[in-house]
Amino acid sequence: MQRQAFMMRLKPGFEAEYRKRHDEIWPELSALLKAAGIRDYSIFLDTKSGTLFAVQKLVDNNTNDDLPNHPIMKQWWAYMADIMETNPDNSPATQTLEEVFHTD
């Protein structure tokens, strides 16, 4: 299983709305993420900077790279675009993080 971490940025003042939308995550999106091989997915928020830190585990032979082409993913991105920094296609602007230490 592979671990993957990345950062995103929330627009100022949308902390509560971001939490609300994730508390009410669409069942079809949850099912899509699971089907793609994503496990143990968490997002943390630094409230001072608006930085979102995400970490997830990917099963072997996952299809995570195919998610940007899926209609449900595109709908979620459009739904979240008003409260996050995004790319022109509404996907979250992300910065991949390099793992430098891990212990079990």
Backbone as JSON, one array per atom type, in Angstrom:
{
  "sequence": "MQRQAFMMRLKPGFEAEYRKRHDEIWPELSALLKAAGIRDYSIFLDTKSGTLFAVQKLVDNNTNDDLPNHPIMKQWWAYMADIMETNPDNSPATQTLEEVFHTD",
  "N": [[0.85, -1.18, 0.0], [0.55, 2.18, -0.8], [1.4, 5.38, 0.51], [0.17, 8.67, 0.24], [0.54, 12.15, 0.18], [-0.65, 15.51, 0.18], [-1.07, 19.06, -0.33], [-3.59, 21.6, -0.17], [-5.42, 24.66, -0.64], [-7.64, 26.59, 1.23], [-10.07, 29.11, 0.68], [-10.15, 32.23, 2.43], [-12.26, 32.42, 5.31], [-14.0, 30.3, 4.84], [-13.94, 28.03, 6.37], [-15.88, 26.72, 8.06], [-17.84, 26.08, 6.18], [-16.44, 24.36, 4.49], [-15.98, 22.19, 6.22], [-18.68, 21.47, 6.68], [-19.54, 20.67, 4.11], [-17.94, 18.43, 3.74], [-18.76, 16.87, 5.88], [-21.17, 16.15, 4.91], [-20.6, 14.54, 2.73], [-21.05, 13.28, -0.53], [-22.61, 10.16, -1.03], [-22.12, 8.74, -3.39], [-19.68, 9.79, -4.17], [-17.98, 8.98, -2.1], [-18.15, 6.21, -2.54], [-16.98, 6.09, -5.08], [-14.31, 6.93, -4.54], [-13.48, 4.83, -2.89], [-13.75, 2.67, -4.69], [-11.75, 3.37, -6.44], [-9.54, 2.69, -5.06], [-8.67, 4.1, -2.85], [-7.86, 4.48, 0.48], [-8.19, 5.03, 4.03], [-8.3, 7.94, 4.2], [-7.61, 11.21, 5.03], [-8.14, 14.66, 5.81], [-6.62, 17.54, 6.95], [-6.81, 20.73, 8.56], [-5.08, 23.77, 8.68], [-5.96, 26.35, 10.43], [-4.98, 28.93, 10.64], [-3.55, 29.52, 8.29], [-5.13, 28.54, 6.26], [-4.39, 26.34, 4.93], [-4.85, 23.13, 3.66], [-4.13, 19.87, 4.51], [-3.73, 16.82, 3.15], [-3.85, 13.29, 3.43], [-3.56, 10.02, 2.25], [-4.08, 6.52, 1.71], [-3.18, 4.3, -0.85], [-4.28, 1.47, -2.52], [-2.55, -1.33, -4.01], [-2.43, -1.4, -7.56], [-4.31, 0.65, -7.89], [-6.77, 3.01, -9.14], [-6.52, 5.71, -8.98], [-5.41, 7.76, -10.55], [-7.2, 7.98, -12.63], [-9.39, 9.32, -11.7], [-9.74, 12.19, -12.19], [-11.1, 12.25, -14.62], [-13.62, 11.33, -14.2], [-17.15, 11.78, -14.08], [-18.5, 12.24, -11.57], [-16.43, 13.1, -9.92], [-15.7, 15.45, -11.23], [-18.04, 16.91, -10.84], [-17.99, 17.2, -8.04], [-15.68, 18.74, -7.73], [-16.51, 21.1, -9.04], [-18.53, 21.85, -7.3], [-17.03, 22.46, -5.03], [-15.4, 24.53, -5.85], [-15.92, 27.25, -5.3], [-14.98, 27.74, -2.77], [-12.34, 27.04, -2.51], [-8.88, 27.24, -3.59], [-8.35, 26.77, -6.99], [-7.61, 25.0, -10.08], [-7.92, 25.86, -13.61], [-9.78, 23.92, -14.54], [-11.41, 23.46, -12.41], [-10.38, 21.61, -10.63], [-8.81, 20.97, -7.47], [-6.14, 23.14, -6.61], [-3.18, 21.71, -6.05], [-0.36, 20.65, -4.08], [2.02, 18.3, -4.18], [3.45, 16.33, -1.62], [6.57, 15.23, -0.4], [7.43, 12.23, 1.13], [9.39, 12.03, 3.97], [9.86, 10.77, 6.3], [8.74, 7.96, 8.16], [7.07, 5.89, 10.48], [5.85, 2.91, 11.95]],
  "CA": [[0.0, 0.0, 0.0], [1.31, 3.42, -0.95], [0.88, 6.57, 1.17], [0.28, 9.87, -0.59], [0.15, 13.36, 0.9], [-0.65, 16.72, -0.64], [-1.66, 20.25, 0.28], [-4.52, 22.43, -0.93], [-5.64, 25.89, 0.11], [-9.0, 27.04, 1.4], [-10.24, 30.55, 0.65], [-10.43, 32.74, 3.79], [-13.63, 32.52, 5.78], [-14.83, 29.17, 4.42], [-13.61, 26.85, 7.18], [-17.1, 26.02, 8.48], [-18.51, 25.55, 4.99], [-15.65, 23.21, 4.04], [-16.31, 21.09, 7.13], [-20.07, 21.08, 6.42], [-19.63, 19.92, 2.85], [-17.33, 17.11, 3.92], [-19.64, 16.11, 6.78], [-22.29, 15.71, 4.07], [-20.01, 14.06, 1.48], [-21.98, 12.5, -1.35], [-22.35, 8.72, -0.97], [-21.55, 8.27, -4.66], [-18.27, 10.18, -4.19], [-17.3, 8.04, -1.2], [-18.06, 4.92, -3.24], [-16.0, 6.26, -6.17], [-12.97, 6.94, -3.96], [-13.19, 3.46, -2.45], [-13.57, 1.85, -5.89], [-10.47, 3.75, -7.04], [-8.46, 2.13, -4.25], [-8.25, 5.05, -1.82], [-8.2, 4.03, 1.84], [-7.65, 5.8, 5.16], [-8.13, 9.29, 3.64], [-7.87, 12.27, 6.0], [-7.77, 16.02, 5.45], [-6.41, 18.37, 8.13], [-6.84, 22.15, 8.24], [-4.37, 24.78, 9.47], [-6.91, 27.46, 10.39], [-4.27, 30.23, 10.51], [-3.12, 29.76, 6.91], [-6.08, 28.02, 5.29], [-3.78, 25.2, 4.24], [-5.42, 21.81, 3.87], [-3.14, 18.82, 4.37], [-4.43, 15.56, 2.91], [-3.04, 12.08, 3.39], [-4.38, 8.87, 1.91], [-3.38, 5.3, 1.32], [-3.63, 3.77, -2.13], [-4.03, 0.04, -2.67], [-1.85, -1.7, -5.23], [-3.29, -1.4, -8.75], [-5.39, 1.63, -7.73], [-7.1, 3.8, -10.33], [-6.57, 7.11, -8.52], [-5.07, 8.68, -11.66], [-8.35, 8.09, -13.53], [-10.47, 10.09, -11.07], [-10.04, 13.5, -12.81], [-11.96, 12.09, -15.8], [-14.92, 10.79, -13.8], [-18.16, 12.84, -13.93], [-18.78, 12.55, -10.16], [-15.3, 13.88, -9.42], [-15.82, 16.78, -11.83], [-19.16, 17.58, -10.16], [-17.53, 17.57, -6.7], [-14.76, 19.87, -7.89], [-17.31, 22.3, -9.35], [-19.23, 22.17, -6.05], [-16.07, 23.0, -4.07], [-14.57, 25.57, -6.46], [-16.16, 28.58, -4.76], [-14.37, 27.92, -1.45], [-10.95, 26.58, -2.55], [-8.07, 27.63, -4.74], [-8.51, 25.72, -7.99], [-7.07, 25.11, -11.43], [-8.98, 26.25, -14.55], [-10.8, 22.87, -14.69], [-12.04, 23.37, -11.08], [-9.68, 20.68, -9.74], [-8.1, 21.72, -6.45], [-4.72, 23.41, -6.81], [-2.51, 20.86, -5.06], [1.09, 20.53, -4.04], [2.39, 16.98, -3.68], [4.46, 16.35, -0.58], [7.49, 14.1, -0.39], [7.56, 11.59, 2.44], [10.78, 12.02, 4.42], [9.98, 9.93, 7.48], [7.55, 7.18, 8.52], [7.25, 4.78, 11.42], [4.62, 2.23, 12.37]],
  "C": [[0.89, 1.24, 0.0], [0.62, 4.54, -0.17], [1.12, 7.77, 0.26], [-0.2, 11.06, 0.23], [0.24, 14.56, -0.04], [-1.32, 17.85, 0.13], [-2.58, 20.94, -0.72], [-4.71, 23.7, -0.11], [-7.12, 26.27, 0.06], [-9.04, 28.56, 1.3], [-10.6, 31.03, 2.05], [-11.93, 32.81, 4.09], [-14.53, 31.34, 5.46], [-14.57, 27.89, 5.22], [-14.87, 26.05, 7.55], [-17.81, 25.39, 7.29], [-17.76, 24.32, 4.46], [-15.96, 21.98, 4.91], [-17.72, 20.56, 6.85], [-20.17, 20.22, 5.17], [-19.0, 18.53, 2.97], [-18.1, 16.25, 4.92], [-20.8, 15.5, 6.0], [-21.79, 15.16, 2.73], [-21.0, 13.14, 0.75], [-21.64, 11.02, -1.25], [-21.71, 8.19, -2.26], [-20.07, 8.67, -4.79], [-17.47, 9.26, -3.27], [-17.11, 6.68, -1.86], [-17.03, 4.97, -4.36], [-14.58, 6.22, -5.64], [-12.56, 5.54, -3.51], [-12.92, 2.55, -3.65], [-12.23, 2.15, -6.57], [-9.28, 3.24, -6.25], [-7.92, 3.07, -3.2], [-8.76, 4.55, -0.47], [-7.62, 5.01, 2.85], [-7.3, 7.24, 4.73], [-8.52, 10.31, 4.7], [-7.42, 13.6, 5.43], [-7.72, 16.82, 6.74], [-6.37, 19.82, 7.68], [-5.98, 22.94, 9.22], [-5.22, 26.05, 9.38], [-6.23, 28.82, 10.24], [-3.93, 30.54, 9.06], [-4.14, 29.34, 5.86], [-5.53, 26.84, 4.52], [-4.49, 23.92, 4.65], [-4.33, 20.78, 3.59], [-3.9, 17.5, 4.25], [-3.44, 14.41, 2.87], [-3.99, 10.91, 3.13], [-3.5, 7.68, 1.61], [-4.02, 4.79, 0.05], [-3.28, 2.29, -2.21], [-3.22, -0.19, -3.95], [-2.87, -1.75, -6.37], [-4.49, -0.46, -8.61], [-5.62, 2.37, -9.05], [-7.27, 5.28, -9.97], [-6.31, 8.09, -9.66], [-6.21, 8.86, -12.65], [-9.45, 9.0, -12.98], [-10.75, 11.44, -11.73], [-10.97, 13.42, -14.02], [-13.36, 11.63, -15.45], [-15.93, 11.92, -13.57], [-18.47, 13.21, -12.47], [-17.67, 13.41, -9.58], [-15.38, 15.3, -9.95], [-16.95, 17.58, -11.17], [-18.74, 18.04, -8.77], [-16.59, 18.78, -6.78], [-15.51, 21.16, -8.17], [-18.04, 22.78, -8.1], [-18.3, 22.85, -5.05], [-15.31, 24.21, -4.57], [-14.77, 26.96, -5.86], [-15.47, 28.81, -3.41], [-12.9, 27.5, -1.38], [-10.2, 27.22, -3.7], [-8.09, 26.46, -5.72], [-7.72, 26.02, -9.26], [-8.21, 25.5, -12.36], [-10.09, 25.22, -14.75], [-11.56, 22.6, -13.4], [-11.37, 22.35, -10.15], [-8.93, 21.5, -8.69], [-6.64, 21.95, -6.86], [-3.98, 22.67, -5.69], [-1.0, 20.96, -5.18], [1.39, 19.17, -3.41], [3.51, 17.12, -2.67], [5.29, 15.08, -0.62], [7.58, 13.53, 1.02], [9.05, 11.52, 2.8], [10.98, 11.18, 5.67], [8.65, 9.2, 7.69], [7.95, 6.13, 9.54], [5.89, 4.2, 11.74], [4.65, 2.0, 13.86]]
}
